Amino acid sequence: MNWNHWMRQIHRWLSVVFTLTVVANFAAMTQGPPPPWVTYSPLPPLFLMLATGLYLFALPYISRRNVGRRPDASAAASSRPKVR
């Protein structure tokens, strides 16, 4: 498995953890004012999701830069019919 696959998996599982902490936060609010650790519990997975999400967002741009050109540009140019 490569690095990108692991990053996607981590991002997916962090989103599950984040969703569960938000649901737990709302459930705790129905019982009265929740303790601060419950209120702030969604923040660590959220910040980790921010980091992995930014990496995944930048991944196509980074891979294009490493190649040096867009992979579809030459294929699209050669497949177009020439108009006279």
Protein Blocks (a to p, Z undefined) as FASTA:
>chain_A
ZZklmmmmmmmmmmmmmmmmmmmmmmmmmnoccdfklmmmmmmmmmmmmmmmmmmmmmmm
mmmmmnopafklmmmmmmpccdZZ
